[in-house]
Amino acid sequence: MRINNISLKNYRLLGDISVNLEDDITLIVGKNNTGKTSLLEVVKTLTSIDGKLTFEDFSQTSYIVFKECYKNIWKA
């Protein structure tokens, strides 16, 4: 199996990204604190057998969604 594209939303510093992976080589370049390590960490987490996501893995902008979901659960 080959991964051709990685799309992420609200993971650490990565708000909404899509990365196409080339057949021969894909180079990830950027300034410090722009999400390069976050991209590699999510690939490692999701492709490992015991990979787990934690609350801290989601960006702060997604906390509002979690709060709304929490409120809706307790309304029922």
C-alpha positions, 0 to 999 in steps of 0.5 A: 500500500502507498500513501499518496496524500495526507490531509489534516485538520486541527492537528497541533499547529496544522489548521487545514492542510493537504500534502501530496507525496511524490513517487520518488521524494517529498521534502518538507521545508519550513521555518521553525514552529510551522508544523513540520514535526506535527506532520511527521508525528501524526503520520507516525501515530496513525501508522503505528499499531499502538498509536493514540491521539490525546486531547493536546494533539488537537489545535486550540481552535477545535476546543470550541467544537469539543465544548459544544459537543460536550454541552450537547451530550449533557442536554440529552 
